[in-house]
Amino acid sequence: MKKSIIASFTALLSFYSASAQNESVITNKLKVFIDCNNTYCDMSFIRTEINLVDFMLDRIAADVHILVTEQNTGSGGDQYQLIFFGQHRFKNYRDTLQFNTDPNATDFEERDLLIKYIKLGLTPFVAKTDAAKDVAISFKRTETEKDKKDTASGITKDPWNYWVYRIGTDGYLNEDAVYKNNQFSGNLSANRTTEQLKLFFSISASKNKSTFEYEDSGVVQKIIVKNKNFNAWHYLIKSINNHWSLGYEASYTKNSFSNIKGQGFFRAAVEYNIFPYKEVNNRYFTISYSLTARNNHYYDTTIYNEIKETLYGHRADATISFNQKWGSTSVGINYHNFFHNWKLFNLGANASTNIRITGGLSFNIFISGALTRDQINLPKGGATEQEILTRRRQIASGYSIYTGFGLNYRFGSKLNNFVNPRFEGPNN
């Protein structure tokens, strides 16, 4: 029996190896829908590591629906469950895999283990034993010159031409004896993403109303605060090669809180990635430069005595991030100023890191801050106490800063794989 299992396993490995070699002529790829029910899945990484299937946005159109769920274990790690539901030509196939992560595992290690089990589950010879963690199956092929020439014929046709549309609305109500608040918002977007082009359109609007009541000298006073905003946004990004890209963005905004009656904005930018874009899952270092133009109309006269104006400026950004087995780190910095007055600038920076120092000892920190010297939209005249307390209007500030940090040490058992959600329910 044992020899039979090994023989079947070897035969199936040979079959998938042969399929990988002839992938360029495959016209009817396996269609897969990944449903990350209550956990995060790095879809960019998954698509990079598995390129022998088509990933679908519609679960009904898929041949295999993979449901991924996560629960905490008693030791502090996570228990993942992957259920593979066969559909259409595989409607009689269903399988389930489970694995546990170490309590001290980094995001990098968890991501690698998840991709390993997705590969195993997509293989019809899944082994449901501890030895499955030691099996390495590659679904990724090396691109040849012939593949590059045959790319056009090898790509599966999409009836939607890779366009994705979203529409949504949100709202909430909050009320007690002296306070009422309601907010409603709606959004509509459309985007198309390929290796050569990123195209995006969106429209959103929201309205917020707050009512405050208080007693002053025996008389009940009422304050009503209304804020509304509207935003239409569009951008296009063109890939030049594995390091360079060009793009632009355009938007129209209305925001009563920020004294913006109407703002038309346009930005044209160029970006260079020191590392190839294909390595974005592990390391990323980009530098970009852009020119900006905006036409502002204000509700109230600003501190610079303007009711409308057209402004030009430029912006520079740099971002670097690494995601490795020892943890992850990211640093970013950006600068913008207006050409007519270089004293009107904004300089911001942020940094985050999560490092496993040794064993169960880990350290994390996040910090962001900015010097804000470009609040040209602020209305002239001081704000009243009521306006400050009720956040009715934006207030001048020369800086902003936020930080958080933590040092954690875990010790004790690593061998508790039990999941007990009593009085807690499933993870959300």
C-alpha positions in Angstrom: 0.0 0.0 0.0 2.8 2.4 1.0 4.7 1.7 -2.3 1.5 2.3 -4.3 1.0 5.7 -2.7 4.6 6.6 -3.5 4.2 5.5 -7.1 1.0 7.5 -7.6 2.6 10.5 -6.0 5.7 10.3 -8.3 3.5 9.8 -11.4 1.4 12.9 -10.5 4.5 15.0 -10.0 5.7 13.9 -13.4 2.4 14.9 -14.9 2.5 18.4 -13.4 6.1 18.9 -14.4 5.2 18.0 -18.0 2.2 20.4 -17.8 4.5 23.2 -16.7 6.8 22.6 -19.6 4.0 22.9 -22.1 2.1 25.7 -20.3 2.6 28.1 -23.2 0.2 26.1 -25.4 -2.5 25.7 -22.7 -5.7 27.4 -23.8 -8.1 26.0 -21.2 -6.5 26.8 -17.9 -7.9 25.8 -14.5 -10.1 28.6 -13.1 -9.6 29.3 -9.4 -11.4 31.6 -7.0 -9.7 32.3 -3.6 -12.1 33.3 -0.9 -10.2 34.6 2.2 -13.2 34.5 4.6 -11.7 35.9 7.8 -8.1 36.3 7.1 -5.7 38.3 4.8 -4.3 36.7 1.6 -1.5 38.4 -0.3 -3.1 37.9 -3.8 -0.2 39.6 -5.5 2.2 37.0 -4.1 -0.2 34.2 -4.9 -0.5 35.2 -8.5 3.3 35.6 -8.8 4.0 32.1 -7.4 1.2 30.2 -9.2 1.0 31.1 -12.9 -0.5 27.8 -14.3 -4.1 28.8 -13.4 -6.5 31.7 -14.0 -7.6 33.5 -10.9 -11.2 34.5 -11.1 -13.1 37.4 -9.5 -16.4 35.5 -9.9 -16.8 32.4 -7.8 -19.5 31.0 -10.0 -17.2 31.0 -13.1 -14.4 29.1 -11.2 -13.6 25.4 -11.5 -12.3 25.4 -7.9 -13.5 27.6 -5.0 -10.9 27.7 -2.2 -12.3 28.8 1.1 -9.6 30.0 3.5 -10.4 30.5 7.2 -8.2 31.1 10.3 -8.6 30.5 14.0 -6.3 31.2 16.9 -4.8 28.2 18.7 -4.2 27.9 22.4 -0.4 28.4 22.0 -0.8 31.8 20.3 -0.3 30.6 16.8 -2.9 30.2 14.0 -4.8 27.3 12.6 -5.6 27.7 8.9 -8.2 25.6 7.1 -8.4 25.4 3.3 -11.5 23.8 1.8 -11.4 23.0 -2.0 -14.8 23.0 -3.6 -14.9 21.5 -7.1 -17.3 23.1 -9.5 -18.4 22.4 -13.1 -16.2 19.6 -14.4 -14.9 19.0 -10.9 -18.2 19.2 -9.1 -17.7 15.7 -7.4 -14.4 16.8 -5.9 -14.0 18.3 -2.4 -11.0 18.3 -0.1 -9.9 19.9 3.2 -6.4 20.8 4.5 -5.3 22.2 7.8 -2.0 23.4 9.2 -0.8 25.3 12.2 1.7 28.2 12.3 4.4 28.7 15.0 3.4 31.4 17.6 6.6 33.3 16.7 6.1 33.0 12.9 6.5 36.2 10.9 4.1 37.3 8.1 6.7 36.2 5.6 6.8 32.6 7.1 3.0 32.4 7.3 2.6 33.6 3.7 5.1 31.0 2.4 3.3 28.2 4.3 -0.1 29.3 3.0 1.1 29.3 -0.6 2.6 25.8 -0.1 -0.8 24.4 1.0 -2.6 26.1 -1.8 -0.3 24.4 -4.2 -0.8 21.1 -2.4 -4.6 21.5 -2.5 -4.6 22.2 -6.2 -2.8 19.0 -6.7 -5.1 15.9 -6.8 -2.7 13.8 -4.7 -2.8 15.9 -1.5 -1.3 14.1 1.4 -3.1 14.8 4.7 -0.2 14.0 7.0 2.5 16.0 8.8 4.9 15.0 6.0 3.0 17.2 3.6 5.0 20.2 5.0 8.1 18.7 3.5 6.7 18.3 0.0 7.8 21.0 -2.4 5.7 21.4 -5.6 6.5 24.1 -8.1 3.6 25.7 -10.0 5.9 28.5 -11.4 7.8 28.2 -14.7 10.7 30.1 -16.1 9.7 32.4 -18.9 11.5 31.6 -22.2 11.9 33.7 -25.3 9.3 31.6 -27.1 6.8 32.2 -24.2 7.3 36.0 -24.6 6.4 35.7 -28.3 3.4 33.5 -27.6 2.1 35.6 -24.7 -0.7 37.1 -26.7 -2.1 33.6 -27.7 -1.4 32.2 -24.2 -3.5 34.7 -22.2 -7.0 33.5 -21.4 -9.7 35.8 -22.9 -11.8 37.7 -20.4 -15.3 38.7 -21.4 -15.0 41.8 -19.2 -11.6 42.7 -20.7 -10.2 42.8 -17.1 -12.5 45.6 -15.9 -13.8 45.4 -12.3 -16.7 47.5 -11.1 -17.7 48.3 -7.5 -20.7 50.2 -6.1 -21.6 50.7 -2.5 -23.3 52.8 0.2 -22.7 53.1 3.9 -24.4 54.9 6.8 -24.8 55.0 10.5 -26.9 56.6 13.2 -25.8 57.4 16.7 -28.1 59.1 19.3 -28.5 59.7 23.0 -30.3 62.3 25.1 -27.9 65.2 24.2 -26.2 64.1 21.1 -27.2 62.9 17.6 -25.0 62.0 14.7 -25.8 60.5 11.3 -23.5 59.9 8.3 -24.3 58.6 4.8 -21.9 57.9 2.0 -21.9 56.3 -1.4 -19.2 55.3 -3.9 -18.8 54.0 -7.4 -15.5 52.8 -9.0 -14.1 51.0 -12.0 -10.6 49.8 -12.6 -8.6 47.7 -15.1 -5.2 46.3 -14.2 -2.8 44.4 -16.5 1.0 44.1 -16.5 1.2 47.1 -18.9 -1.5 49.4 -17.7 -3.4 50.4 -14.5 -6.6 52.5 -15.1 -8.9 53.7 -12.3 -12.1 55.8 -12.0 -14.1 56.5 -8.8 -16.8 58.8 -7.5 -17.6 59.1 -3.8 -19.7 61.5 -1.7 -20.6 61.7 2.0 -22.7 63.8 4.3 -22.4 64.1 8.1 -24.7 65.9 10.5 -24.1 66.2 14.3 -26.5 67.8 16.8 -25.2 68.8 20.3 -27.5 70.0 23.1 -26.4 71.6 26.4 -27.9 73.7 29.1 -26.7 77.3 29.7 -28.3 79.3 32.5 -31.3 77.2 32.5 -31.8 77.5 28.7 -31.2 74.5 26.4 -28.8 75.4 23.6 -28.5 73.4 20.4 -25.6 73.3 18.0 -25.9 71.7 14.5 -22.8 70.8 12.6 -23.0 69.8 8.9 -20.1 68.6 6.8 -20.2 67.2 3.3 -17.7 66.2 0.7 -17.5 65.0 -2.9 -14.6 63.4 -4.8 -14.1 62.3 -8.3 -10.8 60.6 -9.0 -9.0 59.1 -12.0 -5.5 57.8 -12.6 -3.6 56.0 -15.3 -0.2 54.3 -14.9 1.8 52.9 -17.8 4.6 50.3 -17.4 7.7 51.3 -19.4 10.0 48.4 -18.3 10.9 46.4 -15.2 12.1 49.5 -13.4 10.4 52.6 -14.9 6.7 53.7 -15.1 4.8 56.9 -16.0 1.4 58.1 -14.8 -1.0 60.8 -14.1 -3.9 61.5 -11.8 -6.8 64.0 -12.0 -9.5 64.7 -9.4 -12.2 67.1 -8.4 -13.0 67.7 -4.8 -15.5 69.5 -2.6 -15.0 69.5 1.2 -16.8 71.9 3.5 -14.6 71.0 6.5 -11.5 72.1 4.6 -13.1 75.2 3.1 -12.9 73.7 -0.4 -15.9 74.7 -2.5 -14.3 73.2 -5.5 -10.8 72.0 -6.4 -9.5 70.7 -9.7 -6.2 68.8 -9.4 -3.8 67.3 -11.9 -0.5 65.5 -11.3 1.9 63.9 -13.8 4.7 61.6 -12.4 7.5 59.3 -13.2 8.7 56.5 -10.9 11.8 54.4 -10.8 12.1 51.2 -8.9 15.7 50.3 -7.9 14.7 46.6 -7.7 12.7 44.9 -10.5 8.9 45.3 -10.0 8.6 41.5 -10.0 10.4 41.4 -6.6 7.8 43.6 -5.0 6.7 40.8 -2.6 10.2 40.7 -1.0 11.8 44.1 -1.5 10.7 47.4 -2.9 12.5 50.7 -3.3 10.9 53.4 -5.5 11.7 57.1 -6.1 9.2 59.3 -7.9 8.9 62.9 -9.0 5.8 64.7 -10.1 4.5 68.1 -11.2 1.2 69.3 -9.7 -1.5 71.9 -10.7 -4.6 72.8 -8.8 -7.4 75.3 -9.2 -9.1 76.2 -5.9 -12.4 77.9 -5.1 -13.1 78.5 -1.4 -16.3 78.9 0.6 -14.7 81.7 2.7 -11.8 84.0 2.1 -8.5 82.4 3.1 -5.8 83.6 5.4 -4.0 84.8 2.2 -7.0 86.8 1.2 -7.9 84.5 -1.7 -11.4 83.3 -2.7 -10.0 81.4 -5.7 -6.6 80.7 -7.1 -4.5 78.5 -9.4 -1.3 77.0 -8.0 1.6 75.0 -9.4 4.1 72.9 -7.5 6.1 69.7 -7.5 6.4 66.6 -5.3 9.1 63.9 -4.6 8.5 60.6 -2.9 10.7 57.7 -1.8 9.6 54.4 -0.4 11.6 51.4 0.7 10.3 48.1 2.2 11.6 44.6 2.9 9.7 41.5 3.8 11.9 38.7 5.0 11.9 35.8 7.4 13.2 37.9 10.2 10.3 40.3 9.9 9.3 43.3 7.8 10.2 47.0 7.7 9.1 50.0 5.6 10.2 53.6 5.4 8.7 56.4 3.3 9.3 60.1 2.8 7.5 62.7 0.7 8.0 66.5 0.0 5.8 69.0 -1.8 5.9 72.8 -2.2 4.3 75.5 -4.3 6.4 77.3 -6.9 5.1 80.8 -6.2 6.2 80.6 -2.5 8.8 77.9 -1.5 8.0 78.5 2.1 4.6 76.8 1.6 5.7 73.2 1.8 4.7 69.8 3.3 7.3 67.3 4.5 6.2 64.0 5.7 7.8 60.7 6.8 6.7 57.3 8.1 8.4 54.2 9.3 7.3 50.8 10.5 9.1 47.6 11.5 8.2 44.3 13.0 11.3 42.3 13.9 11.7 38.9 15.6 14.9 39.4 17.6 15.3 35.9 18.8 13.0 33.0 19.8 9.9 34.5 21.4 11.2 38.1 21.6 9.9 40.5 19.0 9.8 44.3 18.6 7.5 46.5 16.6 7.2 50.2 16.0 5.3 52.6 13.8 5.8 56.3 13.5 4.6 59.0 11.1 4.8 62.7 11.1 4.7 65.8 8.9 5.6 69.5 8.8 2.5 71.3 7.4 3.4 74.7 6.1 1.0 74.7 3.2 -2.5 75.1 4.7 -3.4 77.7 2.2 -7.1 76.7 2.3 -7.7 77.8 5.9 -10.4 80.5 6.2 -9.5 84.0 7.4 -10.2 84.9 11.0 -10.0 82.8 14.2 -12.3 79.8 14.9 -14.8 80.0 17.8 -14.7 77.6 20.7 -17.7 75.8 19.4 -16.1 75.3 16.0 -13.0 73.9 17.5 -14.8 71.5 19.9 -17.3 70.3 17.3 -14.7 69.9 14.5 -16.8 72.2 12.3 -13.8 73.7 10.5 -10.1 72.8 10.0 -7.7 74.5 12.3 -4.1 75.6 11.6 -1.3 73.3 12.7 2.4 73.4 11.9 2.9 69.7 12.4 1.3 66.3 13.0 2.8 63.2 14.6 1.6 59.7 15.5 3.6 56.8 16.9 3.1 53.4 18.4 5.5 50.7 19.6 5.7 47.4 21.5 8.1 44.8 22.8 6.8 41.3 23.2 8.2 38.1 24.7 6.5 34.8 24.6 7.5 31.6 26.5 5.8 28.3 27.4 4.3 25.6 25.4 4.4 25.6 21.6 2.4 22.4 21.3 -1.1 23.5 21.8 -3.0 23.1 18.5 -6.5 23.2 20.0 -9.1 25.7 18.8 -11.6 26.7 21.5 -13.9 29.6 20.4 -16.4 29.2 23.3 -17.7 32.6 24.4 -15.6 34.2 21.6 -17.0 33.0 18.3 -15.0 32.8 15.0 -12.3 35.3 14.2 -13.6 38.4 12.3 
